Amino acid sequence: MTAKKISPITQGVSGVDPKYKESFDKVAVGLCHVDLNGRFIHVNDFLLDFLGYEEDELLSITFSQISREEDIPESLAWIKKSLSGETQSNFSKVKQYLHKDGHWVWAKLSTTLIRDEHGVPSYFVSSIQDVSDLKNAETALDFSLQQLNEAYAELEQMSRKDGLTGALNIRAFKEELLDAMERYHRSGQNVTLVFIDLDDFKQVNDQYGHIVGDEVLTTFAKTLLNQSRRCDAVARYGGDEFAMLLDDTTEQEALDFCKRLGSEIEFETGNGKTKSMSFSFGMSQLKKNHRTVEDWFAEADQHMYRDKESSK
Ligand SMILES: Nc1nc2c(ncn2[C@@H]2O[C@H](COP(=O)(O)OP(=O)(O)OP(=O)(O)O)[C@@H](O)[C@H]2O)c(=O)[nH]1
């Protein structure tokens, strides 16, 4: 007479070879058997520790009750395919389980369908491996990467700016000019370049010191930035020289803009007194004969010097 094969489902893990039972309980990974309705039928000590439940508590629920709602359809779809024989493969997934304390723990689940000697589905055997540390490290890495990307974006922005005034630097402004030229050649959109230079700025430095001089430059840049639109570009082109790119603007409209800026700016001299200083400007609307950025810029520069000479 041959001994009848004992199914762990009918007999229970405790009913089989004690060595098997001991291995099942002591192995350092969560193990369980789950019936065809998803109910836990055997669970090992590691799984109880990992999830924080008493054995009778876990044996009275289904895996769905301690799974994230969004994970359940995928598991059910695999169970359906597996029971129908459409798939023979394991189901593996890194997922979260609800710990008895109410927090979610990360685990790597691997499940296989066990069939009896006639090929009839009997139960599922699953290993549930604690991967919380890995997941926490992954989250920390994601966070660091995000911080790194933010710092990189900030650095990139800073590399386009003049350190003192926050206006664009020459390199970034030249890029804006090239883009504007491209747009002009594509669609003929009006764009005007304005070149502005403070008059006798050297005297401010000489009379009131460099700190006051710096303050004048910063305040003037702020005025230009405040008066410009998002589509415009404002740059510090050198010591006391500024440039603006006014998008969708004719030379006449740029002139109106400069008139609105006024002819003088006020600044504090540091001893409670206020002084004013004038500035000169020149402009050039982009035309077909401007072959390069330098051609275009030279014309605005010439017009600015003409304005400066006429005001002397
Ligand atoms: N405070 C301060 N001064 C600067 C800075 N960069 C350049 N300068 C000074 O700006 C002054 C520019 O002098 P100039 O080019 O002769 O210009 P200007 O005195 O305005 O004369 P005009 O252009 O003929 O009106 C120089 O004295 C430079 O030292 C800066 O970042 N801060």
The ligand as an SDF file (V2000), in Angstrom:
LIG
                    3D

 32 34  0  0  0  0  0  0  0  0999 V2000
   30.5160  100.7800   -9.1700 N   0  0  0  0  0  0  0  0  0  0  0  0
   30.8390  100.1050  -10.2710 C   0  0  0  0  0  0  0  0  0  0  0  0
   31.4970  100.7160  -11.2600 N   0  0  0  0  0  0  0  0  0  0  0  0
   31.7860  100.0390  -12.3860 C   0  0  0  0  0  0  0  0  0  0  0  0
   31.4320   98.6910  -12.5460 C   0  0  0  0  0  0  0  0  0  0  0  0
   31.8410   98.2810  -13.7590 N   0  0  0  0  0  0  0  0  0  0  0  0
   32.4400   99.3310  -14.3570 C   0  0  0  0  0  0  0  0  0  0  0  0
   32.3960  100.4120  -13.5320 N   0  0  0  0  0  0  0  0  0  0  0  0
   32.9060  101.7420  -13.7460 C   0  0  0  0  0  0  0  0  0  0  0  0
   32.0800  102.4040  -14.6870 O   0  0  0  0  0  0  0  0  0  0  0  0
   32.8110  103.4970  -15.2140 C   0  0  0  0  0  0  0  0  0  0  0  0
   32.5160  103.6650  -16.6800 C   0  0  0  0  0  0  0  0  0  0  0  0
   33.2140  104.7400  -17.1290 O   0  0  0  0  0  0  0  0  0  0  0  0
   33.1210  105.2640  -18.6140 P   0  0  0  0  0  0  0  0  0  0  0  0
   33.1500  104.0880  -19.5540 O   0  0  0  0  0  0  0  0  0  0  0  0
   34.1300  106.3000  -18.7800 O   0  0  0  0  0  0  0  0  0  0  0  0
   31.6840  105.8430  -18.7230 O   0  0  0  0  0  0  0  0  0  0  0  0
   31.0480  107.1840  -18.2080 P   0  0  0  0  0  0  0  0  0  0  0  0
   31.8070  107.7280  -17.0240 O   0  0  0  0  0  0  0  0  0  0  0  0
   29.6170  106.8710  -17.9520 O   0  0  0  0  0  0  0  0  0  0  0  0
   31.2390  108.1430  -19.4140 O   0  0  0  0  0  0  0  0  0  0  0  0
   30.2620  108.2220  -20.6710 P   0  0  0  0  0  0  0  0  0  0  0  0
   30.0100  106.8290  -21.1120 O   0  0  0  0  0  0  0  0  0  0  0  0
   31.0610  109.0020  -21.6840 O   0  0  0  0  0  0  0  0  0  0  0  0
   29.0420  108.9050  -20.2520 O   0  0  0  0  0  0  0  0  0  0  0  0
   34.2820  103.2060  -14.9300 C   0  0  0  0  0  0  0  0  0  0  0  0
   34.7610  104.1060  -13.9390 O   0  0  0  0  0  0  0  0  0  0  0  0
   34.2930  101.7990  -14.3560 C   0  0  0  0  0  0  0  0  0  0  0  0
   35.2770  101.6110  -13.3510 O   0  0  0  0  0  0  0  0  0  0  0  0
   30.7660   98.0570  -11.4480 C   0  0  0  0  0  0  0  0  0  0  0  0
   30.4080   96.8770  -11.4860 O   0  0  0  0  0  0  0  0  0  0  0  0
   30.4920   98.8030  -10.3540 N   0  0  0  0  0  0  0  0  0  0  0  0
  1  2  1  0
  2  3  2  0
  2 32  1  0
  3  4  1  0
  4  5  2  0
  4  8  1  0
  5  6  1  0
  5 30  1  0
  6  7  2  0
  7  8  1  0
  8  9  1  0
  9 10  1  0
  9 28  1  0
 10 11  1  0
 11 12  1  0
 11 26  1  0
 12 13  1  0
 13 14  1  0
 14 15  2  0
 14 16  1  0
 14 17  1  0
 17 18  1  0
 18 19  2  0
 18 20  1  0
 18 21  1  0
 21 22  1  0
 22 23  2  0
 22 24  1  0
 22 25  1  0
 26 27  1  0
 26 28  1  0
 28 29  1  0
 30 31  2  0
 30 32  1  0
M  END
$$$$
